[in-house]
Amino acid sequence: MPQNKVPLIKLCTMLSKTIQEGLNNQVLMEAQSSQAYLAMASWAEIQPGLEGVTEFFFRQSDEERVHMLKLIRFINERGGFATVPALEQPVVTFKSLNYVFKEFLAHELKVSGSINELVHLALAEKDYATHNFLQWYVTEQMEEERTARTLNDKLEMIGDDRSGLYLFDRDILNYGGQDAGKK
Ligand code: FEO
């Protein structure tokens, strides 16, 4: 190679195709999360006495949209192309409040698994910028899993006790869902 030529790889900071695909898959997952929680919010809103749960899921839905937007902006800033995905209709009716929160936890665990895979991929590809970017999501997932587990534990303890459910709905906004709009 002539002395004055720098290898192209040294100049190139763009995302690899594999990382771009992985990040775009995560865009889809965050968009699906936002839709799933929006459906939970809408279901809760037509149940009697679940004003707190309703607001909690509206906020969760907004948060997931923020997660999606952060990914889109990052992909494009790094010279990739974030593709806005098509979405399937989420589950829109639920047999019980307990079932909603079990689904919430299951969903968050799935998202955490997907983020972990992405972190692994970023390391394997030696993409340290993406690895660094993803740390925010690792922390966020730890918080969201903790919130989902806590709320499931509380519901288990409450069982069919109506006054317990009243307090659960009244106090739920103290858990998670506070970060909508946080960038
Ligand atoms: Fe952004 Fe809770 O997944």
Backbone and ligand atoms as CSV (ligand in chain L), in Angstrom:
chain,resi,resn,atom,element,x,y,z
A,1,MET,N,N,0.857,-1.203,0.000
A,1,MET,CA,C,0.000,0.000,0.000
A,1,MET,C,C,0.896,1.257,0.000
A,2,PRO,N,N,0.569,2.268,-0.865
A,2,PRO,CA,C,1.387,3.487,-0.866
A,2,PRO,C,C,1.369,4.129,0.520
A,3,GLN,N,N,2.501,4.811,0.857
A,3,GLN,CA,C,2.668,5.401,2.193
A,3,GLN,C,C,1.566,6.397,2.560
A,4,ASN,N,N,1.110,7.192,1.552
A,4,ASN,CA,C,0.153,8.260,1.875
A,4,ASN,C,C,-1.299,7.778,1.933
A,5,LYS,N,N,-1.538,6.475,1.762
A,5,LYS,CA,C,-2.923,5.988,1.801
A,5,LYS,C,C,-3.242,5.365,3.155
A,6,VAL,N,N,-4.309,5.884,3.775
A,6,VAL,CA,C,-4.746,5.315,5.056
A,6,VAL,C,C,-5.742,4.204,4.727
A,7,PRO,N,N,-5.631,3.044,5.351
A,7,PRO,CA,C,-6.600,1.986,5.064
A,7,PRO,C,C,-8.026,2.484,5.319
A,8,LEU,N,N,-8.932,2.174,4.416
A,8,LEU,CA,C,-10.306,2.671,4.494
A,8,LEU,C,C,-10.952,2.321,5.837
A,9,ILE,N,N,-10.645,1.146,6.321
A,9,ILE,CA,C,-11.267,0.690,7.581
A,9,ILE,C,C,-10.990,1.645,8.731
A,10,LYS,N,N,-9.831,2.324,8.685
A,10,LYS,CA,C,-9.484,3.256,9.766
A,10,LYS,C,C,-10.331,4.528,9.696
A,11,LEU,N,N,-10.773,4.883,8.493
A,11,LEU,CA,C,-11.562,6.107,8.332
A,11,LEU,C,C,-13.051,5.855,8.561
A,12,CYS,N,N,-13.421,4.619,8.478
A,12,CYS,CA,C,-14.830,4.282,8.427
A,12,CYS,C,C,-15.397,4.091,9.837
A,13,THR,N,N,-16.327,4.981,10.228
A,13,THR,CA,C,-16.930,4.831,11.550
A,13,THR,C,C,-18.383,4.387,11.433
A,14,MET,N,N,-18.792,4.041,10.244
A,14,MET,CA,C,-20.193,3.657,10.047
A,14,MET,C,C,-20.500,2.343,10.756
A,15,LEU,N,N,-21.783,2.159,11.013
A,15,LEU,CA,C,-22.216,0.895,11.611
A,15,LEU,C,C,-22.008,-0.238,10.628
A,16,SER,N,N,-21.661,-1.399,11.145
A,16,SER,CA,C,-21.615,-2.569,10.262
A,16,SER,C,C,-23.054,-2.973,9.930
A,17,LYS,N,N,-23.185,-3.757,8.870
A,17,LYS,CA,C,-24.522,-4.202,8.461
A,17,LYS,C,C,-25.174,-5.013,9.591
A,18,THR,N,N,-24.362,-5.848,10.232
A,18,THR,CA,C,-24.899,-6.701,11.304
A,18,THR,C,C,-25.402,-5.860,12.473
A,19,ILE,N,N,-24.606,-4.864,12.864
A,19,ILE,CA,C,-25.022,-4.016,13.998
A,19,ILE,C,C,-26.252,-3.201,13.606
A,20,GLN,N,N,-26.242,-2.684,12.391
A,20,GLN,CA,C,-27.404,-1.900,11.943
A,20,GLN,C,C,-28.671,-2.743,11.993
A,21,GLU,N,N,-28.571,-3.980,11.532
A,21,GLU,CA,C,-29.746,-4.872,11.564
A,21,GLU,C,C,-30.181,-5.129,13.004
A,22,GLY,N,N,-29.208,-5.358,13.869
A,22,GLY,CA,C,-29.523,-5.615,15.281
A,22,GLY,C,C,-30.211,-4.416,15.911
A,23,LEU,N,N,-29.708,-3.222,15.630
A,23,LEU,CA,C,-30.304,-2.012,16.212
A,23,LEU,C,C,-31.692,-1.762,15.622
A,24,ASN,N,N,-31.847,-2.028,14.334
A,24,ASN,CA,C,-33.171,-1.852,13.729
A,24,ASN,C,C,-34.178,-2.863,14.292
A,25,ASN,N,N,-33.715,-4.070,14.610
A,25,ASN,CA,C,-34.604,-5.041,15.270
A,25,ASN,C,C,-35.036,-4.534,16.637
A,26,GLN,N,N,-34.108,-3.833,17.293
A,26,GLN,CA,C,-34.438,-3.278,18.602
A,26,GLN,C,C,-35.437,-2.132,18.465
A,27,VAL,N,N,-35.318,-1.366,17.384
A,27,VAL,CA,C,-36.325,-0.314,17.100
A,27,VAL,C,C,-37.705,-0.964,17.047
A,28,LEU,N,N,-37.798,-2.088,16.341
A,28,LEU,CA,C,-39.079,-2.807,16.236
A,28,LEU,C,C,-39.561,-3.243,17.619
A,29,MET,N,N,-38.653,-3.788,18.411
A,29,MET,CA,C,-39.041,-4.291,19.732
A,29,MET,C,C,-39.550,-3.164,20.638
A,30,GLU,N,N,-38.902,-2.010,20.582
A,30,GLU,CA,C,-39.342,-0.880,21.419
A,30,GLU,C,C,-40.691,-0.352,20.925
A,31,ALA,N,N,-40.879,-0.344,19.605
A,31,ALA,CA,C,-42.164,0.107,19.043
A,31,ALA,C,C,-43.273,-0.860,19.447
A,32,GLN,N,N,-42.976,-2.168,19.421
A,32,GLN,CA,C,-43.967,-3.166,19.839
A,32,GLN,C,C,-44.288,-3.006,21.321
A,33,SER,N,N,-43.258,-2.683,22.123
A,33,SER,CA,C,-43.485,-2.482,23.556
A,33,SER,C,C,-44.423,-1.302,23.764
A,34,SER,N,N,-44.158,-0.224,23.033
A,34,SER,CA,C,-44.988,0.973,23.165
A,34,SER,C,C,-46.448,0.649,22.821
A,35,GLN,N,N,-46.652,-0.112,21.752
A,35,GLN,CA,C,-48.008,-0.486,21.338
A,35,GLN,C,C,-48.665,-1.399,22.375
A,36,ALA,N,N,-47.881,-2.372,22.873
A,36,ALA,CA,C,-48.428,-3.335,23.843
A,36,ALA,C,C,-48.898,-2.603,25.102
A,37,TYR,N,N,-48.108,-1.625,25.561
A,37,TYR,CA,C,-48.479,-0.919,26.792
A,37,TYR,C,C,-49.606,0.083,26.543
A,38,LEU,N,N,-49.658,0.588,25.335
A,38,LEU,CA,C,-50.786,1.454,24.970
A,38,LEU,C,C,-52.094,0.660,25.030
A,39,ALA,N,N,-52.049,-0.571,24.540
A,39,ALA,CA,C,-53.240,-1.438,24.575
A,39,ALA,C,C,-53.624,-1.751,26.024
A,40,MET,N,N,-52.611,-1.970,26.875
A,40,MET,CA,C,-52.905,-2.231,28.293
A,40,MET,C,C,-53.543,-1.002,28.935
A,41,ALA,N,N,-53.034,0.183,28.580
A,41,ALA,CA,C,-53.593,1.434,29.120
A,41,ALA,C,C,-55.048,1.597,28.692
A,42,SER,N,N,-55.309,1.313,27.433
A,42,SER,CA,C,-56.664,1.491,26.918
A,42,SER,C,C,-57.626,0.503,27.583
A,43,TRP,N,N,-57.166,-0.748,27.767
A,43,TRP,CA,C,-57.990,-1.754,28.461
A,43,TRP,C,C,-58.254,-1.304,29.897
A,44,ALA,N,N,-57.209,-0.854,30.579
A,44,ALA,CA,C,-57.367,-0.449,31.986
A,44,ALA,C,C,-58.325,0.737,32.107
A,45,GLU,N,N,-58.297,1.611,31.106
A,45,GLU,CA,C,-59.116,2.828,31.183
A,45,GLU,C,C,-60.608,2.533,31.162
A,46,ILE,N,N,-60.988,1.395,30.565
A,46,ILE,CA,C,-62.437,1.101,30.562
A,46,ILE,C,C,-62.848,0.162,31.702
A,47,GLN,N,N,-61.901,-0.177,32.584
A,47,GLN,CA,C,-62.257,-0.960,33.779
A,47,GLN,C,C,-62.585,0.028,34.903
A,48,PRO,N,N,-63.512,-0.357,35.785
A,48,PRO,CA,C,-63.803,0.556,36.897
A,48,PRO,C,C,-62.644,0.633,37.895
A,49,GLY,N,N,-62.288,1.856,38.262
A,49,GLY,CA,C,-61.360,2.060,39.389
A,49,GLY,C,C,-59.897,1.826,39.102
A,50,LEU,N,N,-59.486,1.803,37.849
A,50,LEU,CA,C,-58.066,1.570,37.559
A,50,LEU,C,C,-57.385,2.813,36.967
A,51,GLU,N,N,-57.708,3.968,37.522
A,51,GLU,CA,C,-57.134,5.214,36.981
A,51,GLU,C,C,-55.610,5.227,37.089
A,52,GLY,N,N,-55.092,4.727,38.206
A,52,GLY,CA,C,-53.636,4.702,38.393
A,52,GLY,C,C,-52.954,3.770,37.400
A,53,VAL,N,N,-53.496,2.569,37.257
A,53,VAL,CA,C,-52.934,1.586,36.314
A,53,VAL,C,C,-52.993,2.150,34.889
A,54,THR,N,N,-54.090,2.805,34.581
A,54,THR,CA,C,-54.246,3.406,33.249
A,54,THR,C,C,-53.116,4.396,32.985
A,55,GLU,N,N,-52.908,5.293,33.911
A,55,GLU,CA,C,-51.870,6.317,33.746
A,55,GLU,C,C,-50.484,5.682,33.692
A,56,PHE,N,N,-50.276,4.648,34.512
A,56,PHE,CA,C,-48.986,3.947,34.530
A,56,PHE,C,C,-48.664,3.413,33.133
A,57,PHE,N,N,-49.629,2.753,32.497
A,57,PHE,CA,C,-49.336,2.159,31.182
A,57,PHE,C,C,-49.269,3.202,30.064
A,58,PHE,N,N,-50.031,4.289,30.197
A,58,PHE,CA,C,-49.850,5.367,29.204
A,58,PHE,C,C,-48.416,5.903,29.288
A,59,ARG,N,N,-47.925,6.060,30.511
A,59,ARG,CA,C,-46.553,6.559,30.676
A,59,ARG,C,C,-45.528,5.544,30.187
A,60,GLN,N,N,-45.783,4.252,30.488
A,60,GLN,CA,C,-44.850,3.217,30.014
A,60,GLN,C,C,-44.783,3.221,28.478
A,61,SER,N,N,-45.948,3.390,27.882
A,61,SER,CA,C,-45.999,3.414,26.411
A,61,SER,C,C,-45.173,4.586,25.868
A,62,ASP,N,N,-45.313,5.744,26.508
A,62,ASP,CA,C,-44.532,6.915,26.080
A,62,ASP,C,C,-43.034,6.661,26.249
A,63,GLU,N,N,-42.677,6.019,27.349
A,63,GLU,CA,C,-41.248,5.716,27.596
A,63,GLU,C,C,-40.678,4.835,26.507
A,64,GLU,N,N,-41.447,3.829,26.118
A,64,GLU,CA,C,-40.945,2.903,25.082
A,64,GLU,C,C,-40.769,3.626,23.749
A,65,ARG,N,N,-41.633,4.580,23.501
A,65,ARG,CA,C,-41.461,5.372,22.276
A,65,ARG,C,C,-40.158,6.174,22.343
A,66,VAL,N,N,-39.862,6.707,23.511
A,66,VAL,CA,C,-38.592,7.430,23.686
A,66,VAL,C,C,-37.410,6.483,23.447
A,67,HIS,N,N,-37.519,5.250,23.964
A,67,HIS,CA,C,-36.448,4.266,23.735
A,67,HIS,C,C,-36.254,4.028,22.237
A,68,MET,N,N,-37.365,3.935,21.536
A,68,MET,CA,C,-37.303,3.709,20.082
A,68,MET,C,C,-36.639,4.901,19.382
A,69,LEU,N,N,-37.054,6.113,19.777
A,69,LEU,CA,C,-36.507,7.312,19.123
A,69,LEU,C,C,-35.004,7.447,19.350
A,70,LYS,N,N,-34.556,7.117,20.555
A,70,LYS,CA,C,-33.105,7.187,20.839
A,70,LYS,C,C,-32.335,6.272,19.889
A,71,LEU,N,N,-32.876,5.093,19.658
A,71,LEU,CA,C,-32.216,4.148,18.741
A,71,LEU,C,C,-32.196,4.692,17.316
A,72,ILE,N,N,-33.325,5.226,16.894
A,72,ILE,CA,C,-33.416,5.748,15.522
A,72,ILE,C,C,-32.382,6.851,15.307
A,73,ARG,N,N,-32.303,7.767,16.278
A,73,ARG,CA,C,-31.360,8.879,16.137
A,73,ARG,C,C,-29.915,8.381,16.135
A,74,PHE,N,N,-29.623,7.387,16.965
A,74,PHE,CA,C,-28.261,6.850,17.053
A,74,PHE,C,C,-27.865,6.169,15.737
A,75,ILE,N,N,-28.748,5.333,15.228
A,75,ILE,CA,C,-28.440,4.616,13.974
A,75,ILE,C,C,-28.105,5.629,12.868
A,76,ASN,N,N,-28.952,6.640,12.735
A,76,ASN,CA,C,-28.740,7.623,11.657
A,76,ASN,C,C,-27.492,8.472,11.893
A,77,GLU,N,N,-27.250,8.828,13.150
A,77,GLU,CA,C,-26.040,9.614,13.467
A,77,GLU,C,C,-24.765,8.851,13.150
A,78,ARG,N,N,-24.834,7.524,13.259
A,78,ARG,CA,C,-23.639,6.708,13.022
A,78,ARG,C,C,-23.511,6.294,11.559
A,79,GLY,N,N,-24.241,6.957,10.700
A,79,GLY,CA,C,-24.113,6.697,9.272
A,79,GLY,C,C,-24.926,5.530,8.768
A,80,GLY,N,N,-25.819,5.014,9.625
A,80,GLY,CA,C,-26.703,3.938,9.175
A,80,GLY,C,C,-28.038,4.495,8.707
A,81,PHE,N,N,-29.021,3.620,8.593
A,81,PHE,CA,C,-30.362,4.049,8.199
A,81,PHE,C,C,-31.371,3.319,9.083
A,82,ALA,N,N,-32.024,4.107,9.935
A,82,ALA,CA,C,-33.052,3.530,10.805
A,82,ALA,C,C,-34.334,3.383,10.006
A,83,THR,N,N,-34.853,2.167,9.955
A,83,THR,CA,C,-36.072,1.937,9.171
A,83,THR,C,C,-37.254,1.782,10.125
A,84,VAL,N,N,-38.277,2.598,9.888
A,84,VAL,CA,C,-39.468,2.558,10.744
A,84,VAL,C,C,-40.256,1.291,10.386
A,85,PRO,N,N,-40.516,0.434,11.391
A,85,PRO,CA,C,-41.105,-0.875,11.081
A,85,PRO,C,C,-42.633,-0.873,11.032
A,86,ALA,N,N,-43.193,-1.870,10.341
A,86,ALA,CA,C,-44.639,-2.128,10.408
A,86,ALA,C,C,-44.918,-2.835,11.726
A,87,LEU,N,N,-46.098,-2.605,12.258
A,87,LEU,CA,C,-46.440,-3.207,13.554
A,87,LEU,C,C,-47.711,-4.045,13.458
A,88,GLU,N,N,-47.689,-5.188,14.166
A,88,GLU,CA,C,-48.906,-5.988,14.278
A,88,GLU,C,C,-49.738,-5.455,15.439
A,89,GLN,N,N,-51.039,-5.733,15.383
A,89,GLN,CA,C,-51.882,-5.318,16.515
A,89,GLN,C,C,-51.461,-6.086,17.770
A,90,PRO,N,N,-51.284,-5.380,18.887
A,90,PRO,CA,C,-50.929,-6.092,20.122
A,90,PRO,C,C,-52.159,-6.763,20.728
A,91,VAL,N,N,-51.957,-7.528,21.800
A,91,VAL,CA,C,-53.087,-8.071,22.567
A,91,VAL,C,C,-53.861,-6.891,23.140
A,92,VAL,N,N,-55.185,-6.873,22.950
A,92,VAL,CA,C,-55.955,-5.685,23.363
A,92,VAL,C,C,-56.916,-5.943,24.519
A,93,THR,N,N,-57.208,-7.230,24.829
A,93,THR,CA,C,-58.079,-7.500,25.986
A,93,THR,C,C,-57.381,-8.478,26.924
A,94,PHE,N,N,-57.693,-8.390,28.186
A,94,PHE,CA,C,-56.974,-9.162,29.205
A,94,PHE,C,C,-57.974,-9.757,30.176
A,95,LYS,N,N,-57.701,-11.003,30.600
A,95,LYS,CA,C,-58.679,-11.669,31.471
A,95,LYS,C,C,-58.637,-11.147,32.895
A,96,SER,N,N,-57.538,-10.540,33.300
A,96,SER,CA,C,-57.456,-10.008,34.672
A,96,SER,C,C,-56.317,-9.003,34.773
A,97,LEU,N,N,-56.333,-8.261,35.871
A,97,LEU,CA,C,-55.257,-7.309,36.117
A,97,LEU,C,C,-53.935,-8.062,36.345
A,98,ASN,N,N,-54.021,-9.185,37.056
A,98,ASN,CA,C,-52.802,-9.985,37.287
A,98,ASN,C,C,-52.180,-10.424,35.964
A,99,TYR,N,N,-53.025,-10.796,35.034
A,99,TYR,CA,C,-52.530,-11.247,33.735
A,99,TYR,C,C,-51.810,-10.103,33.014
A,100,VAL,N,N,-52.349,-8.893,33.111
A,100,VAL,CA,C,-51.706,-7.727,32.481
A,100,VAL,C,C,-50.277,-7.571,33.005
A,101,PHE,N,N,-50.132,-7.686,34.322
A,101,PHE,CA,C,-48.807,-7.453,34.906
A,101,PHE,C,C,-47.845,-8.616,34.669
A,102,LYS,N,N,-48.399,-9.826,34.532
A,102,LYS,CA,C,-47.535,-10.961,34.155
A,102,LYS,C,C,-47.010,-10.747,32.725
A,103,GLU,N,N,-47.894,-10.269,31.858
A,103,GLU,CA,C,-47.487,-9.973,30.475
A,103,GLU,C,C,-46.444,-8.856,30.430
A,104,PHE,N,N,-46.630,-7.873,31.288
A,104,PHE,CA,C,-45.699,-6.746,31.377
A,104,PHE,C,C,-44.301,-7.261,31.737
A,105,LEU,N,N,-44.223,-8.109,32.765
A,105,LEU,CA,C,-42.921,-8.658,33.171
A,105,LEU,C,C,-42.321,-9.527,32.058
A,106,ALA,N,N,-43.157,-10.377,31.466
A,106,ALA,CA,C,-42.656,-11.265,30.399
A,106,ALA,C,C,-42.086,-10.423,29.255
A,107,HIS,N,N,-42.774,-9.338,28.939
A,107,HIS,CA,C,-42.336,-8.473,27.848
A,107,HIS,C,C,-40.992,-7.820,28.169
A,108,GLU,N,N,-40.866,-7.338,29.384
A,108,GLU,CA,C,-39.612,-6.674,29.771
A,108,GLU,C,C,-38.440,-7.662,29.780
A,109,LEU,N,N,-38.705,-8.900,30.208
A,109,LEU,CA,C,-37.638,-9.911,30.200
A,109,LEU,C,C,-37.185,-10.193,28.764
A,110,LYS,N,N,-38.152,-10.202,27.861
A,110,LYS,CA,C,-37.819,-10.429,26.440
A,110,LYS,C,C,-36.950,-9.275,25.912
A,111,VAL,N,N,-37.321,-8.059,26.263
A,111,VAL,CA,C,-36.546,-6.895,25.820
A,111,VAL,C,C,-35.132,-6.938,26.404
A,112,SER,N,N,-35.026,-7.312,27.676
A,112,SER,CA,C,-33.695,-7.401,28.302
A,112,SER,C,C,-32.828,-8.419,27.565
A,113,GLY,N,N,-33.423,-9.555,27.218
A,113,GLY,CA,C,-32.686,-10.585,26.482
A,113,GLY,C,C,-32.175,-10.046,25.165
A,114,SER,N,N,-33.011,-9.292,24.507
A,114,SER,CA,C,-32.644,-8.733,23.209
A,114,SER,C,C,-31.519,-7.687,23.345
A,115,ILE,N,N,-31.606,-6.855,24.386
A,115,ILE,CA,C,-30.538,-5.869,24.636
A,115,ILE,C,C,-29.223,-6.588,24.950
A,116,ASN,N,N,-29.302,-7.631,25.750
A,116,ASN,CA,C,-28.084,-8.385,26.083
A,116,ASN,C,C,-27.430,-8.973,24.834
A,117,GLU,N,N,-28.259,-9.498,23.933
A,117,GLU,CA,C,-27.731,-10.043,22.672
A,117,GLU,C,C,-27.011,-8.951,21.880
A,118,LEU,N,N,-27.622,-7.758,21.875
A,118,LEU,CA,C,-27.032,-6.629,21.127
A,118,LEU,C,C,-25.691,-6.211,21.724
A,119,VAL,N,N,-25.629,-6.185,23.055
A,119,VAL,CA,C,-24.378,-5.832,23.733
A,119,VAL,C,C,-23.299,-6.846,23.344
A,120,HIS,N,N,-23.682,-8.110,23.346
A,120,HIS,CA,C,-22.744,-9.172,22.972
A,120,HIS,C,C,-22.258,-8.973,21.529
A,121,LEU,N,N,-23.198,-8.651,20.663
A,121,LEU,CA,C,-22.867,-8.434,19.242
A,121,LEU,C,C,-21.906,-7.252,19.074
A,122,ALA,N,N,-22.188,-6.162,19.811
A,122,ALA,CA,C,-21.338,-4.967,19.710
A,122,ALA,C,C,-19.903,-5.292,20.135
A,123,LEU,N,N,-19.760,-6.101,21.173
A,123,LEU,CA,C,-18.415,-6.488,21.618
A,123,LEU,C,C,-17.744,-7.386,20.584
A,124,ALA,N,N,-18.515,-8.342,20.078
A,124,ALA,CA,C,-17.964,-9.275,19.090
A,124,ALA,C,C,-17.478,-8.523,17.847
A,125,GLU,N,N,-18.187,-7.436,17.503
A,125,GLU,CA,C,-17.831,-6.654,16.311
A,125,GLU,C,C,-16.835,-5.530,16.637
A,126,LYS,N,N,-16.433,-5.457,17.888
A,126,LYS,CA,C,-15.541,-4.391,18.352
A,126,LYS,C,C,-16.110,-2.996,18.070
A,127,ASP,N,N,-17.420,-2.875,18.171
A,127,ASP,CA,C,-18.087,-1.579,17.984
A,127,ASP,C,C,-18.300,-0.976,19.380
A,128,TYR,N,N,-17.296,-0.287,19.861
A,128,TYR,CA,C,-17.338,0.194,21.256
A,128,TYR,C,C,-18.272,1.390,21.429
A,129,ALA,N,N,-18.493,2.142,20.367
A,129,ALA,CA,C,-19.447,3.264,20.453
A,129,ALA,C,C,-20.858,2.719,20.684
A,130,THR,N,N,-21.212,1.689,19.926
A,130,THR,CA,C,-22.538,1.085,20.108
A,130,THR,C,C,-22.621,0.413,21.479
A,131,HIS,N,N,-21.547,-0.227,21.863
A,131,HIS,CA,C,-21.513,-0.877,23.179
A,131,HIS,C,C,-21.766,0.158,24.276
A,132,ASN,N,N,-21.121,1.299,24.160
A,132,ASN,CA,C,-21.288,2.374,25.131
A,132,ASN,C,C,-22.728,2.900,25.121
A,133,PHE,N,N,-23.259,3.127,23.927
A,133,PHE,CA,C,-24.636,3.606,23.773
A,133,PHE,C,C,-25.621,2.653,24.443
A,134,LEU,N,N,-25.373,1.352,24.310
A,134,LEU,CA,C,-26.316,0.354,24.821
A,134,LEU,C,C,-26.328,0.253,26.346
A,135,GLN,N,N,-25.299,0.793,26.991
A,135,GLN,CA,C,-25.270,0.702,28.462
A,135,GLN,C,C,-26.475,1.407,29.085
A,136,TRP,N,N,-26.928,2.478,28.450
A,136,TRP,CA,C,-28.121,3.182,28.940
A,136,TRP,C,C,-29.318,2.218,28.980
A,137,TYR,N,N,-29.428,1.383,27.932
A,137,TYR,CA,C,-30.544,0.430,27.844
A,137,TYR,C,C,-30.392,-0.691,28.883
A,138,VAL,N,N,-29.154,-1.081,29.151
A,138,VAL,CA,C,-28.918,-2.132,30.148
A,138,VAL,C,C,-29.443,-1.645,31.507
A,139,THR,N,N,-29.086,-0.407,31.863
A,139,THR,CA,C,-29.538,0.169,33.141
A,139,THR,C,C,-31.057,0.315,33.163
A,140,GLU,N,N,-31.595,0.817,32.064
A,140,GLU,CA,C,-33.044,1.025,31.961
A,140,GLU,C,C,-33.785,-0.297,32.151
A,141,GLN,N,N,-33.277,-1.353,31.523
A,141,GLN,CA,C,-33.947,-2.655,31.638
A,141,GLN,C,C,-33.891,-3.180,33.064
A,142,MET,N,N,-32.788,-2.954,33.747
A,142,MET,CA,C,-32.713,-3.401,35.139
A,142,MET,C,C,-33.807,-2.719,35.954
A,143,GLU,N,N,-33.996,-1.426,35.722
A,143,GLU,CA,C,-35.026,-0.665,36.455
A,143,GLU,C,C,-36.424,-1.183,36.107
A,144,GLU,N,N,-36.644,-1.418,34.802
A,144,GLU,CA,C,-37.991,-1.821,34.389
A,144,GLU,C,C,-38.328,-3.235,34.861
A,145,GLU,N,N,-37.339,-4.101,34.849
A,145,GLU,CA,C,-37.569,-5.460,35.376
A,145,GLU,C,C,-37.901,-5.394,36.861
A,146,ARG,N,N,-37.170,-4.556,37.577
A,146,ARG,CA,C,-37.413,-4.444,39.023
A,146,ARG,C,C,-38.836,-3.937,39.277
A,147,THR,N,N,-39.244,-2.918,38.522
A,147,THR,CA,C,-40.602,-2.385,38.666
A,147,THR,C,C,-41.635,-3.471,38.389
A,148,ALA,N,N,-41.449,-4.201,37.291
A,148,ALA,CA,C,-42.427,-5.229,36.909
A,148,ALA,C,C,-42.484,-6.336,37.960
A,149,ARG,N,N,-41.345,-6.736,38.488
A,149,ARG,CA,C,-41.322,-7.790,39.513
A,149,ARG,C,C,-42.004,-7.314,40.804
A,150,THR,N,N,-41.680,-6.067,41.206
A,150,THR,CA,C,-42.278,-5.520,42.433
A,150,THR,C,C,-43.799,-5.488,42.320
A,151,LEU,N,N,-44.294,-5.021,41.180
A,151,LEU,CA,C,-45.745,-4.900,41.020
A,151,LEU,C,C,-46.408,-6.271,40.986
A,152,ASN,N,N,-45.758,-7.242,40.367
A,152,ASN,CA,C,-46.297,-8.609,40.371
A,152,ASN,C,C,-46.317,-9.181,41.785
A,153,ASP,N,N,-45.262,-8.940,42.550
A,153,ASP,CA,C,-45.212,-9.429,43.934
A,153,ASP,C,C,-46.338,-8.813,44.757
A,154,LYS,N,N,-46.562,-7.516,44.550
A,154,LYS,CA,C,-47.618,-6.838,45.318
A,154,LYS,C,C,-48.995,-7.428,44.977
A,155,LEU,N,N,-49.224,-7.646,43.688
A,155,LEU,CA,C,-50.530,-8.193,43.285
A,155,LEU,C,C,-50.733,-9.590,43.862
A,156,GLU,N,N,-49.673,-10.370,43.906
A,156,GLU,CA,C,-49.760,-11.716,44.468
A,156,GLU,C,C,-50.149,-11.639,45.944
A,157,MET,N,N,-49.535,-10.689,46.646
A,157,MET,CA,C,-49.806,-10.527,48.070
A,157,MET,C,C,-51.251,-10.067,48.289
A,158,ILE,N,N,-51.725,-9.192,47.417
A,158,ILE,CA,C,-53.065,-8.607,47.576
A,158,ILE,C,C,-54.162,-9.648,47.313
A,159,GLY,N,N,-53.918,-10.495,46.328
A,159,GLY,CA,C,-54.943,-11.496,45.965
A,159,GLY,C,C,-56.236,-10.821,45.572
A,160,ASP,N,N,-57.358,-11.243,46.199
A,160,ASP,CA,C,-58.669,-10.673,45.849
A,160,ASP,C,C,-59.107,-9.574,46.813
A,161,ASP,N,N,-58.216,-9.126,47.652
A,161,ASP,CA,C,-58.565,-8.100,48.641
A,161,ASP,C,C,-58.819,-6.751,47.952
A,162,ARG,N,N,-60.057,-6.301,47.986
A,162,ARG,CA,C,-60.434,-5.108,47.215
A,162,ARG,C,C,-59.772,-3.836,47.754
A,163,SER,N,N,-59.645,-3.760,49.073
A,163,SER,CA,C,-58.989,-2.546,49.596
A,163,SER,C,C,-57.508,-2.537,49.224
A,164,GLY,N,N,-56.905,-3.736,49.150
A,164,GLY,CA,C,-55.517,-3.835,48.695
A,164,GLY,C,C,-55.385,-3.375,47.245
A,165,LEU,N,N,-56.344,-3.770,46.432
A,165,LEU,CA,C,-56.313,-3.359,45.016
A,165,LEU,C,C,-56.503,-1.846,44.881
A,166,TYR,N,N,-57.356,-1.315,45.741
A,166,TYR,CA,C,-57.571,0.142,45.741
A,166,TYR,C,C,-56.237,0.861,46.008
A,167,LEU,N,N,-55.514,0.377,47.018
A,167,LEU,CA,C,-54.228,1.012,47.367
A,167,LEU,C,C,-53.184,0.789,46.271
A,168,PHE,N,N,-53.205,-0.389,45.666
A,168,PHE,CA,C,-52.282,-0.693,44.568
A,168,PHE,C,C,-52.472,0.325,43.440
A,169,ASP,N,N,-53.732,0.562,43.081
A,169,ASP,CA,C,-54.019,1.510,41.998
A,169,ASP,C,C,-53.667,2.937,42.402
A,170,ARG,N,N,-53.912,3.244,43.651
A,170,ARG,CA,C,-53.624,4.606,44.126
A,170,ARG,C,C,-52.121,4.904,44.120
A,171,ASP,N,N,-51.315,3.865,44.461
A,171,ASP,CA,C,-49.874,4.094,44.664
A,171,ASP,C,C,-48.998,3.716,43.478
A,172,ILE,N,N,-49.569,3.172,42.432
A,172,ILE,CA,C,-48.746,2.583,41.366
A,172,ILE,C,C,-47.829,3.613,40.680
A,173,LEU,N,N,-48.238,4.875,40.681
A,173,LEU,CA,C,-47.401,5.860,39.970
A,173,LEU,C,C,-46.095,6.161,40.705
A,174,ASN,N,N,-45.953,5.596,41.902
A,174,ASN,CA,C,-44.657,5.708,42.588
A,174,ASN,C,C,-43.625,4.749,41.989
A,175,TYR,N,N,-44.110,3.851,41.106
A,175,TYR,CA,C,-43.189,2.862,40.517
A,175,TYR,C,C,-43.081,3.087,39.021
A,176,GLY,N,N,-41.827,3.294,38.560
A,176,GLY,CA,C,-41.589,3.350,37.116
A,176,GLY,C,C,-42.491,4.344,36.406
A,177,GLY,N,N,-42.399,4.301,35.077
A,177,GLY,CA,C,-43.267,5.134,34.245
A,177,GLY,C,C,-43.085,6.627,34.437
A,178,GLN,N,N,-41.996,7.033,35.148
A,178,GLN,CA,C,-41.818,8.461,35.422
A,178,GLN,C,C,-40.963,9.137,34.351
A,179,ASP,N,N,-40.383,8.322,33.473
A,179,ASP,CA,C,-39.315,8.858,32.635
A,179,ASP,C,C,-39.760,9.206,31.220
A,180,ALA,N,N,-41.047,9.185,30.976
A,180,ALA,CA,C,-41.493,9.510,29.618
A,180,ALA,C,C,-40.984,10.890,29.251
A,181,GLY,N,N,-40.398,10.972,28.113
A,181,GLY,CA,C,-39.862,12.259,27.690
A,181,GLY,C,C,-38.409,12.428,28.037
A,182,LYS,N,N,-37.861,11.535,28.906
A,182,LYS,CA,C,-36.443,11.623,29.289
A,182,LYS,C,C,-35.589,11.215,28.102
A,183,LYS,N,N,-34.561,12.012,27.782
A,183,LYS,CA,C,-33.723,11.688,26.637
A,183,LYS,C,C,-32.332,11.322,27.104
L,1,FEO,FE1,FE,-37.625,-0.242,26.213
L,1,FEO,FE2,FE,-38.857,-1.610,28.502
L,1,FEO,O1,O,-38.138,-1.802,26.891
